[in-house]
Each structure stands twice: as C-alpha cells, then as structure tokens.
Amino acid sequence: MIVCSCNVLSCRQIKGTIAPDGSGPKTAGEAYDCLGCSPDCGRCAREVRSLLAEARAACASQCSSCASREIDCAVHVSVGLMLAEIEIVDEREAA
C-alpha cells in the first residue's frame, strides 16, 4: 500500500528502514532521509511514524528477524560505497 503519494513510498519501504535489531529512524523525516527523499506535503507523517513503531515492535518480538527488510537504507548504502572507495584509494597509494 502506498503511504506517501508525493514520493510514492510503500508500507514495505517505510518498515524496511528499521534494522533487524529494531534500530533505525524514529521520525518521519529520518525515514525519508534514509530512503533518499524528503517529505513534501506532510499528510503521511502520522502514518509513517505509526509504521516505524509497528516495525520496531515486530522486530523486537520476532527474534530480531524482520520480513520487511527487503530494501537497504539509501544512506547506509551510500556510506558503505564511500568507505569502500576510500579503502581502494588507500590500497593504491600504499602500492
């Protein structure tokens, strides 16, 4: 189900920002940042917060396993790629 019409974000995407250990965004703005976009009209903020709380509770009660974790947080992927590139450059300079 689409939660945010402005950014075309689904329930699954919003819930997917919560890590299996229950960590992740606590506000709608943080969830949008994690997904690489920003809130526009704000009508979905209450629903996004509710979905985040629901996902966090589900992860806590299901042995740290979250079925909605089908996407990677855009912020974490970007940081990981940047760190990998830094390591490659360091290796080249050392050689």
N, CA, C and O atoms as a GROMACS GRO file, in nm:
protein
  380
    1MET      N    1   0.084  -0.118   0.000
    1MET     CA    2   0.000   0.000   0.000
    1MET      C    3   0.089   0.125   0.000
    1MET      O    4   0.187   0.131   0.075
    2ILE      N    5   0.056   0.220  -0.082
    2ILE     CA    6   0.130   0.346  -0.089
    2ILE      C    7   0.092   0.433   0.031
    2ILE      O    8  -0.026   0.458   0.055
    3VAL      N    9   0.192   0.476   0.104
    3VAL     CA   10   0.171   0.560   0.223
    3VAL      C   11   0.190   0.707   0.187
    3VAL      O   12   0.114   0.793   0.231
    4CYS      N   13   0.292   0.734   0.108
    4CYS     CA   14   0.324   0.871   0.068
    4CYS      C   15   0.304   0.886  -0.082
    4CYS      O   16   0.378   0.828  -0.162
    5SER      N   17   0.204   0.962  -0.118
    5SER     CA   18   0.176   0.984  -0.260
    5SER      C   19   0.280   1.075  -0.325
    5SER      O   20   0.311   1.058  -0.443
    6CYS      N   21   0.333   1.169  -0.250
    6CYS     CA   22   0.429   1.264  -0.305
    6CYS      C   23   0.558   1.195  -0.350
    6CYS      O   24   0.612   1.228  -0.455
    7ASN      N   25   0.606   1.098  -0.271
    7ASN     CA   26   0.730   1.028  -0.303
    7ASN      C   27   0.706   0.884  -0.346
    7ASN      O   28   0.801   0.810  -0.373
    8VAL      N   29   0.581   0.842  -0.353
    8VAL     CA   30   0.539   0.708  -0.389
    8VAL      C   31   0.616   0.604  -0.304
    8VAL      O   32   0.688   0.520  -0.357
    9LEU      N   33   0.596   0.614  -0.174
    9LEU     CA   34   0.659   0.522  -0.080
    9LEU      C   35   0.555   0.426  -0.024
    9LEU      O   36   0.443   0.466   0.010
   10SER      N   37   0.593   0.300  -0.016
   10SER     CA   38   0.501   0.198   0.033
   10SER      C   39   0.526   0.168   0.181
   10SER      O   40   0.627   0.209   0.238
   11CYS      N   41   0.432   0.096   0.240
   11CYS     CA   42   0.447   0.048   0.378
   11CYS      C   43   0.576  -0.032   0.390
   11CYS      O   44   0.652  -0.014   0.486
   12ARG      N   45   0.600  -0.120   0.296
   12ARG     CA   46   0.718  -0.208   0.299
   12ARG      C   47   0.847  -0.126   0.300
   12ARG      O   48   0.940  -0.159   0.374
   13GLN      N   49   0.854  -0.021   0.221
   13GLN     CA   50   0.973   0.062   0.218
   13GLN      C   51   0.995   0.132   0.352
   13GLN      O   52   1.107   0.137   0.403
   14ILE      N   53   0.888   0.186   0.408
   14ILE     CA   54   0.897   0.256   0.537
   14ILE      C   55   0.941   0.157   0.645
   14ILE      O   56   1.033   0.187   0.722
   15LYS      N   57   0.878   0.041   0.652
   15LYS     CA   58   0.914  -0.059   0.751
   15LYS      C   59   1.055  -0.111   0.728
   15LYS      O   60   1.122  -0.151   0.823
   16GLY      N   61   1.099  -0.112   0.605
   16GLY     CA   62   1.232  -0.161   0.570
   16GLY      C   63   1.345  -0.074   0.621
   16GLY      O   64   1.461  -0.117   0.620
   17THR      N   65   1.316   0.047   0.666
   17THR     CA   66   1.421   0.133   0.721
   17THR      C   67   1.460   0.090   0.862
   17THR      O   68   1.562   0.134   0.915
   18ILE      N   69   1.379   0.005   0.924
   18ILE     CA   70   1.408  -0.044   1.059
   18ILE      C   71   1.497  -0.168   1.048
   18ILE      O   72   1.462  -0.265   0.980
   19ALA      N   73   1.611  -0.164   1.116
   19ALA     CA   74   1.706  -0.275   1.114
   19ALA      C   75   1.650  -0.392   1.194
   19ALA      O   76   1.561  -0.374   1.277
   20PRO      N   77   1.700  -0.512   1.170
   20PRO     CA   78   1.652  -0.630   1.243
   20PRO      C   79   1.664  -0.618   1.394
   20PRO      O   80   1.588  -0.682   1.467
   21ASP      N   81   1.757  -0.535   1.443
   21ASP     CA   82   1.770  -0.519   1.587
   21ASP      C   83   1.676  -0.411   1.642
   21ASP      O   84   1.678  -0.380   1.761
   22GLY      N   85   1.592  -0.355   1.555
   22GLY     CA   86   1.494  -0.255   1.598
   22GLY      C   87   1.546  -0.112   1.591
   22GLY      O   88   1.472  -0.018   1.620
   23SER      N   89   1.672  -0.095   1.553
   23SER     CA   90   1.725   0.040   1.541
   23SER      C   91   1.681   0.099   1.407
   23SER      O   92   1.638   0.027   1.317
   24GLY      N   93   1.693   0.228   1.396
   24GLY     CA   94   1.656   0.294   1.272
   24GLY      C   95   1.587   0.426   1.301
   24GLY      O   96   1.588   0.474   1.414
   25PRO      N   97   1.529   0.484   1.199
   25PRO     CA   98   1.467   0.615   1.216
   25PRO      C   99   1.350   0.613   1.314
   25PRO      O  100   1.275   0.516   1.322
   26LYS      N  101   1.338   0.723   1.387
   26LYS     CA  102   1.228   0.735   1.482
   26LYS      C  103   1.123   0.835   1.435
   26LYS      O  104   1.009   0.832   1.480
   27THR      N  105   1.162   0.923   1.344
   27THR     CA  106   1.068   1.023   1.293
   27THR      C  107   1.046   1.002   1.144
   27THR      O  108   1.122   0.932   1.077
   28ALA      N  109   0.941   1.062   1.094
   28ALA     CA  110   0.913   1.054   0.951
   28ALA      C  111   1.027   1.114   0.870
   28ALA      O  112   1.066   1.059   0.768
   29GLY      N  113   1.080   1.227   0.915
   29GLY     CA  114   1.190   1.292   0.845
   29GLY      C  115   1.313   1.204   0.835
   29GLY      O  116   1.378   1.200   0.731
   30GLU      N  117   1.344   1.132   0.944
   30GLU     CA  118   1.459   1.042   0.943
   30GLU      C  119   1.436   0.926   0.847
   30GLU      O  120   1.529   0.882   0.779
   31ALA      N  121   1.313   0.876   0.841
   31ALA     CA  122   1.281   0.766   0.748
   31ALA      C  123   1.296   0.814   0.604
   31ALA      O  124   1.349   0.742   0.520
   32TYR      N  125   1.250   0.934   0.576
   32TYR     CA  126   1.263   0.989   0.441
   32TYR      C  127   1.410   1.006   0.404
   32TYR      O  128   1.450   0.975   0.292
   33ASP      N  129   1.492   1.056   0.499
   33ASP     CA  130   1.635   1.071   0.474
   33ASP      C  131   1.697   0.935   0.440
   33ASP      O  132   1.778   0.924   0.348
   34CYS      N  133   1.658   0.835   0.514
   34CYS     CA  134   1.712   0.700   0.493
   34CYS      C  135   1.674   0.648   0.355
   34CYS      O  136   1.751   0.572   0.294
   35LEU      N  137   1.559   0.686   0.306
   35LEU     CA  138   1.512   0.641   0.175
   35LEU      C  139   1.557   0.733   0.061
   35LEU      O  140   1.523   0.710  -0.055
   36GLY      N  141   1.632   0.837   0.096
   36GLY     CA  142   1.688   0.925  -0.006
   36GLY      C  143   1.590   1.027  -0.061
   36GLY      O  144   1.606   1.074  -0.174
   37CYS      N  145   1.490   1.062   0.016
   37CYS     CA  146   1.395   1.164  -0.029
   37CYS      C  147   1.358   1.253   0.090
   37CYS      O  148   1.416   1.240   0.198
   38SER      N  149   1.262   1.341   0.071
   38SER     CA  150   1.219   1.427   0.180
   38SER      C  151   1.068   1.441   0.178
   38SER      O  152   1.005   1.431   0.072
   39PRO      N  153   1.008   1.466   0.295
   39PRO     CA  154   0.862   1.482   0.298
   39PRO      C  155   0.822   1.607   0.221
   39PRO      O  156   0.894   1.707   0.220
   40ASP      N  157   0.707   1.602   0.158
   40ASP     CA  158   0.661   1.716   0.079
   40ASP      C  159   0.543   1.782   0.149
   40ASP      O  160   0.559   1.888   0.211
   41CYS      N  161   0.426   1.724   0.140
   41CYS     CA  162   0.307   1.788   0.198
   41CYS      C  163   0.290   1.756   0.346
   41CYS      O  164   0.226   1.832   0.419
   42GLY      N  165   0.345   1.644   0.393
   42GLY     CA  166   0.339   1.608   0.534
   42GLY      C  167   0.215   1.534   0.579
   42GLY      O  168   0.205   1.499   0.696
   43ARG      N  169   0.122   1.507   0.489
   43ARG     CA  170   0.000   1.437   0.529
   43ARG      C  171   0.025   1.294   0.575
   43ARG      O  172  -0.057   1.237   0.647
   44CYS      N  173   0.135   1.237   0.535
   44CYS     CA  174   0.163   1.098   0.569
   44CYS      C  175   0.246   1.082   0.696
   44CYS      O  176   0.269   0.969   0.739
   45ALA      N  177   0.291   1.190   0.755
   45ALA     CA  178   0.384   1.183   0.869
   45ALA      C  179   0.330   1.097   0.983
   45ALA      O  180   0.404   1.016   1.039
   46ARG      N  181   0.206   1.112   1.017
   46ARG     CA  182   0.148   1.034   1.127
   46ARG      C  183   0.149   0.884   1.094
   46ARG      O  184   0.182   0.802   1.179
   47GLU      N  185   0.113   0.849   0.971
   47GLU     CA  186   0.113   0.709   0.928
   47GLU      C  187   0.254   0.654   0.924
   47GLU      O  188   0.276   0.538   0.962
   48VAL      N  189   0.350   0.733   0.879
   48VAL     CA  190   0.490   0.688   0.874
   48VAL      C  191   0.540   0.659   1.015
   48VAL      O  192   0.603   0.556   1.038
   49ARG      N  193   0.514   0.748   1.110
   49ARG     CA  194   0.555   0.724   1.249
   49ARG      C  195   0.492   0.597   1.304
   49ARG      O  196   0.557   0.520   1.374
   50SER      N  197   0.366   0.576   1.271
   50SER     CA  198   0.296   0.456   1.316
   50SER      C  199   0.359   0.330   1.258
   50SER      O  200   0.377   0.231   1.329
   51LEU      N  201   0.392   0.332   1.130
   51LEU     CA  202   0.456   0.218   1.065
   51LEU      C  203   0.594   0.190   1.123
   51LEU      O  204   0.633   0.074   1.138
   52LEU      N  205   0.669   0.295   1.155
   52LEU     CA  206   0.801   0.277   1.215
   52LEU      C  207   0.789   0.208   1.351
   52LEU      O  208   0.864   0.116   1.382
   53ALA      N  209   0.693   0.254   1.431
   53ALA     CA  210   0.671   0.194   1.564
   53ALA      C  211   0.627   0.049   1.550
   53ALA      O  212   0.672  -0.038   1.626
   54GLU      N  213   0.540   0.022   1.454
   54GLU     CA  214   0.492  -0.114   1.429
   54GLU      C  215   0.606  -0.206   1.388
   54GLU      O  216   0.617  -0.319   1.436
   55ALA      N  217   0.691  -0.159   1.298
   55ALA     CA  218   0.804  -0.239   1.251
   55ALA      C  219   0.903  -0.264   1.364
   55ALA      O  220   0.957  -0.375   1.377
   56ARG      N  221   0.928  -0.162   1.445
   56ARG     CA  222   1.020  -0.176   1.557
   56ARG      C  223   0.968  -0.280   1.655
   56ARG      O  224   1.045  -0.362   1.705
   57ALA      N  225   0.838  -0.278   1.684
   57ALA     CA  226   0.777  -0.374   1.776
   57ALA      C  227   0.781  -0.515   1.717
   57ALA      O  228   0.806  -0.611   1.789
   58ALA      N  229   0.758  -0.528   1.588
   58ALA     CA  230   0.761  -0.660   1.523
   58ALA      C  231   0.902  -0.718   1.528
   58ALA      O  232   0.919  -0.837   1.553
   59CYS      N  233   1.002  -0.635   1.503
   59CYS     CA  234   1.141  -0.684   1.507
   59CYS      C  235   1.177  -0.729   1.648
   59CYS      O  236   1.246  -0.830   1.665
   60ALA      N  237   1.132  -0.655   1.747
   60ALA     CA  238   1.165  -0.689   1.885
   60ALA      C  239   1.100  -0.820   1.928
   60ALA      O  240   1.154  -0.892   2.012
   61SER      N  241   0.984  -0.850   1.872
   61SER     CA  242   0.912  -0.970   1.914
   61SER      C  243   0.940  -1.093   1.827
   61SER      O  244   0.891  -1.202   1.857
   62GLN      N  245   1.017  -1.077   1.720
   62GLN     CA  246   1.040  -1.189   1.628
   62GLN      C  247   1.187  -1.227   1.619
   62GLN      O  248   1.241  -1.244   1.510
   63CYS      N  249   1.252  -1.240   1.733
   63CYS     CA  250   1.392  -1.287   1.738
   63CYS      C  251   1.483  -1.206   1.646
   63CYS      O  252   1.570  -1.263   1.581
   64SER      N  253   1.465  -1.076   1.641
   64SER     CA  254   1.547  -0.987   1.559
   64SER      C  255   1.539  -1.020   1.410
   64SER      O  256   1.635  -0.996   1.337
   65SER      N  257   1.428  -1.073   1.366
   65SER     CA  258   1.409  -1.105   1.225
   65SER      C  259   1.294  -1.021   1.172
   65SER      O  260   1.186  -1.020   1.229
   66CYS      N  261   1.319  -0.951   1.064
   66CYS     CA  262   1.215  -0.862   1.010
   66CYS      C  263   1.193  -0.894   0.862
   66CYS      O  264   1.280  -0.870   0.779
   67ALA      N  265   1.077  -0.945   0.830
   67ALA     CA  266   1.045  -0.986   0.694
   67ALA      C  267   1.039  -0.869   0.597
   67ALA      O  268   1.056  -0.887   0.477
   68SER      N  269   1.014  -0.749   0.649
   68SER     CA  270   1.001  -0.635   0.559
   68SER      C  271   1.137  -0.579   0.517
   68SER      O  272   1.141  -0.479   0.445
   69ARG      N  273   1.247  -0.638   0.559
   69ARG     CA  274   1.381  -0.587   0.534
   69ARG      C  275   1.429  -0.623   0.394
   69ARG      O  276   1.537  -0.680   0.378
   70GLU      N  277   1.350  -0.590   0.292
   70GLU     CA  278   1.384  -0.625   0.155
   70GLU      C  279   1.459  -0.515   0.082
   70GLU      O  280   1.506  -0.536  -0.029
   71ILE      N  281   1.472  -0.398   0.144
   71ILE     CA  282   1.547  -0.290   0.081
   71ILE      C  283   1.656  -0.245   0.176
   71ILE      O  284   1.645  -0.264   0.297
   72ASP      N  285   1.760  -0.187   0.124
   72ASP     CA  286   1.867  -0.133   0.206
   72ASP      C  287   1.846   0.017   0.218
   72ASP      O  288   1.801   0.083   0.125
   73CYS      N  289   1.880   0.068   0.333
   73CYS     CA  290   1.870   0.211   0.358
   73CYS      C  291   1.964   0.284   0.263
   73CYS      O  292   2.083   0.253   0.259
   74ALA      N  293   1.913   0.380   0.189
   74ALA     CA  294   1.993   0.453   0.090
   74ALA      C  295   2.112   0.523   0.156
   74ALA      O  296   2.220   0.529   0.096
   75VAL      N  297   2.096   0.574   0.276
   75VAL     CA  298   2.205   0.641   0.345
   75VAL      C  299   2.316   0.541   0.378
   75VAL      O  300   2.433   0.568   0.354
   76HIS      N  301   2.278   0.426   0.434
   76HIS     CA  302   2.378   0.327   0.471
   76HIS      C  303   2.449   0.270   0.348
   76HIS      O  304   2.569   0.245   0.354
   77VAL      N  305   2.377   0.251   0.240
   77VAL     CA  306   2.440   0.202   0.117
   77VAL      C  307   2.539   0.305   0.066
   77VAL      O  308   2.650   0.269   0.027
   78SER      N  309   2.502   0.433   0.066
   78SER     CA  310   2.591   0.539   0.018
   78SER      C  311   2.717   0.547   0.102
   78SER      O  312   2.827   0.558   0.048
   79VAL      N  313   2.702   0.541   0.234
   79VAL     CA  314   2.818   0.547   0.323
   79VAL      C  315   2.907   0.426   0.300
   79VAL      O  316   3.030   0.439   0.295
   80GLY      N  317   2.848   0.309   0.286
   80GLY     CA  318   2.926   0.188   0.260
   80GLY      C  319   3.005   0.198   0.131
   80GLY      O  320   3.121   0.157   0.127
   81LEU      N  321   2.944   0.251   0.027
   81LEU     CA  322   3.013   0.267  -0.101
   81LEU      C  323   3.127   0.368  -0.090
   81LEU      O  324   3.234   0.347  -0.146
   82MET      N  325   3.103   0.477  -0.017
   82MET     CA  326   3.209   0.576   0.001
   82MET      C  327   3.327   0.517   0.078
   82MET      O  328   3.442   0.540   0.042
   83LEU      N  329   3.298   0.441   0.184
   83LEU     CA  330   3.406   0.379   0.261
   83LEU      C  331   3.483   0.278   0.179
   83LEU      O  332   3.605   0.269   0.190
   84ALA      N  333   3.414   0.202   0.096
   84ALA     CA  334   3.480   0.104   0.010
   84ALA      C  335   3.573   0.176  -0.088
   84ALA      O  336   3.684   0.129  -0.113
   85GLU      N  337   3.529   0.287  -0.142
   85GLU     CA  338   3.612   0.364  -0.236
   85GLU      C  339   3.735   0.419  -0.165
   85GLU      O  340   3.843   0.421  -0.224
   86ILE      N  341   3.721   0.465  -0.042
   86ILE     CA  342   3.835   0.517   0.033
   86ILE      C  343   3.938   0.406   0.055
   86ILE      O  344   4.058   0.429   0.041
   87GLU      N  345   3.891   0.286   0.088
   87GLU     CA  346   3.982   0.174   0.109
   87GLU      C  347   4.057   0.138  -0.019
   87GLU      O  348   4.176   0.106  -0.014
   88ILE      N  349   3.990   0.145  -0.133
   88ILE     CA  350   4.054   0.114  -0.262
   88ILE      C  351   4.161   0.217  -0.292
   88ILE      O  352   4.271   0.181  -0.335
   89VAL      N  353   4.133   0.345  -0.270
   89VAL     CA  354   4.229   0.452  -0.295
   89VAL      C  355   4.349   0.435  -0.202
   89VAL      O  356   4.463   0.449  -0.246
   90ASP      N  357   4.326   0.404  -0.074
   90ASP     CA  358   4.435   0.383   0.021
   90ASP      C  359   4.525   0.269  -0.023
   90ASP      O  360   4.647   0.279  -0.012
   91GLU      N  361   4.465   0.160  -0.072
   91GLU     CA  362   4.545   0.046  -0.118
   91GLU      C  363   4.632   0.084  -0.238
   91GLU      O  364   4.746   0.040  -0.248
   92ARG      N  365   4.578   0.165  -0.329
   92ARG     CA  366   4.653   0.207  -0.447
   92ARG      C  367   4.772   0.294  -0.406
   92ARG      O  368   4.882   0.281  -0.460
   93GLU      N  369   4.749   0.384  -0.309
   93GLU     CA  370   4.856   0.473  -0.265
   93GLU      C  371   4.965   0.397  -0.192
   93GLU      O  372   5.083   0.434  -0.199
   94ALA      N  373   4.926   0.290  -0.122
   94ALA     CA  374   5.025   0.211  -0.048
   94ALA      C  375   5.112   0.127  -0.142
   94ALA      O  376   5.224   0.090  -0.106
   95ALA      N  377   5.061   0.096  -0.261
   95ALA     CA  378   5.134   0.009  -0.355
   95ALA      C  379   5.240   0.081  -0.430
   95ALA      O  380   5.309   0.020  -0.512
   0.00000   0.00000   0.00000
